[in-house]
Amino acid sequence: MSEEQIGQRGQQWLEQLLQLIGVSTQVTAQLQIPKTASSDPEEHDSYWLTIEQTSLSPEQVKALIGAEGTVLDAIQYLANATLNLNQPQEQQAGYTIELDGYRLRRQAEIQAIATSAIEQVRTTGQEVELKSLSSAERRQIHTFLKDFPELESFSRGKEPHRHLVIRAIGNS
């Protein structure tokens, strides 16, 4: 299965899901992060599935995003679980569901939260615990922190009260 077919599979799945809940709109699939020969073998191609909002009412957009992105997160979780189920490793992919620029805005917010926490750890030497992040957002910060070898991050607690902790390496 080609990269294009994997993206189309996600696009068609999401359009069908939306139709089942009474929302008729288009979805575009865009390869965001292709695997490279040097990639971790566990990594997958990453696709953004963008829900076309021009045919949606403001109420539909709000309902599909949900409070603090909870509905969009649930659709994204369902997409990743369903589309990768029983697929061979090379045909698995990561899917990000986007609507009304929510993910891009949230990524900028997460980056600002992480940057602020990094500065706080560097200034005080104390660990910083970040709350109210989805698992995808925690993963985003873990990835961002790979560029800071003097810092480490890990998750603490159990869902739904799981928090991300950032601290200087050696401060345990």
C-alpha positions in Angstrom: 0.0 0.0 0.0 1.5 3.4 -1.0 1.7 6.5 1.2 -1.1 8.0 -0.9 -3.4 5.0 -0.3 -2.7 5.1 3.5 -3.7 8.7 3.5 -6.8 8.0 1.4 -7.8 5.2 3.8 -7.8 7.7 6.7 -9.6 10.3 4.6 -12.4 7.9 3.6 -12.7 6.5 7.1 -13.2 10.0 8.6 -15.7 11.1 5.9 -17.7 7.9 6.6 -17.6 8.5 10.4 -18.8 12.1 9.9 -21.6 10.9 7.6 -22.7 8.4 10.3 -23.2 11.3 12.8 -25.0 13.4 10.2 -22.2 15.7 9.1 -21.6 15.7 5.4 -18.3 17.4 4.5 -15.0 16.7 2.8 -11.8 15.6 4.4 -8.3 16.2 3.0 -5.3 14.0 3.9 -1.8 15.4 3.9 1.4 13.5 4.6 3.0 15.5 7.4 6.0 13.5 8.6 7.3 10.8 6.2 9.4 8.0 7.6 13.1 8.1 6.6 15.6 5.3 6.4 17.1 6.6 9.7 13.7 6.7 11.4 13.0 4.5 14.4 11.4 1.3 13.0 8.5 1.9 15.4 7.7 5.3 13.9 5.0 5.6 11.3 4.2 8.1 8.6 2.1 10.9 10.0 -1.0 12.3 8.2 -3.1 15.3 9.0 -6.8 14.7 8.2 -8.4 18.1 7.9 -12.2 18.4 8.1 -13.5 21.0 5.6 -15.4 23.5 7.6 -17.0 25.7 5.0 -20.1 23.5 4.8 -20.4 23.2 8.6 -22.3 25.5 10.9 -20.5 27.2 13.8 -22.5 24.9 16.1 -21.2 21.8 14.2 -17.6 23.0 14.3 -17.9 23.7 18.1 -19.5 20.2 18.7 -16.9 18.4 16.7 -14.0 20.1 18.5 -15.7 19.8 22.0 -14.7 21.4 25.2 -10.9 21.8 25.2 -10.7 19.6 22.1 -12.1 16.5 23.8 -14.3 15.4 20.9 -11.5 16.0 18.3 -9.2 14.0 20.6 -11.7 11.2 20.8 -12.1 11.1 17.0 -8.4 11.1 16.6 -7.9 8.3 19.1 -10.6 6.3 17.3 -9.0 6.9 13.9 -5.6 5.8 15.1 -6.9 2.7 16.8 -9.3 1.6 14.0 -7.1 2.4 11.0 -4.1 0.6 12.4 -5.9 -2.4 13.7 -4.5 -5.6 12.1 -2.4 -3.6 9.7 1.2 -4.7 9.0 3.8 -2.4 10.5 4.7 -0.8 7.2 1.0 0.1 6.6 0.4 1.7 9.9 0.3 5.5 10.3 -0.3 8.3 12.8 -3.4 10.5 12.1 -4.0 14.0 13.4 -7.5 15.3 13.0 -7.7 19.0 12.3 -10.7 21.3 12.3 -10.8 25.1 12.2 -7.1 25.4 12.9 -7.6 24.0 16.4 -4.6 21.7 16.3 -2.2 24.4 15.0 -3.4 26.8 17.7 -3.1 24.1 20.4 0.4 23.1 19.2 1.5 26.8 19.6 0.0 26.8 23.1 1.7 23.5 24.0 5.0 24.9 22.7 4.6 28.0 24.9 3.7 25.9 27.9 6.7 23.7 27.4 9.0 26.7 26.9 7.7 28.4 30.1 8.2 25.1 32.0 11.8 24.7 30.7 12.6 28.3 31.8 11.1 27.6 35.2 13.1 24.4 35.7 16.3 26.1 34.6 15.7 29.1 36.9 14.6 27.3 40.0 16.2 23.8 39.6 12.9 22.4 40.7 10.8 20.0 38.7 7.6 21.4 37.0 4.4 19.3 36.7 2.1 20.1 33.8 -1.6 19.2 34.2 -4.6 19.1 31.9 -2.7 17.7 28.9 -4.0 14.9 26.6 -1.7 11.9 25.9 -1.0 13.3 22.5 0.0 16.7 24.0 2.2 15.0 26.6 3.9 13.1 23.7 4.4 16.3 21.8 6.2 17.8 24.8 8.3 14.7 25.3 9.4 15.0 21.7 10.1 18.7 22.0 12.3 18.1 25.0 14.6 15.7 23.1 16.3 18.9 21.9 17.2 19.7 25.6 19.7 17.0 26.7 20.0 18.5 30.2 16.3 18.0 30.8 14.1 14.9 31.1 10.3 14.4 31.0 8.1 11.6 32.2 4.5 11.1 33.0 3.2 10.6 36.6 -0.2 9.3 37.8 -3.0 7.5 36.1 -5.6 8.7 33.6 -7.5 10.9 33.9 -5.1 12.5 36.4 -1.9 11.8 34.5 0.6 14.7 34.5 3.8 15.5 32.7 6.9 16.2 34.8 9.9 18.1 33.5 13.1 18.3 35.5 16.8 18.7 35.2 18.7 15.4 34.7 20.1 14.3 38.0 17.4 16.0 40.1 15.4 13.1 41.2 
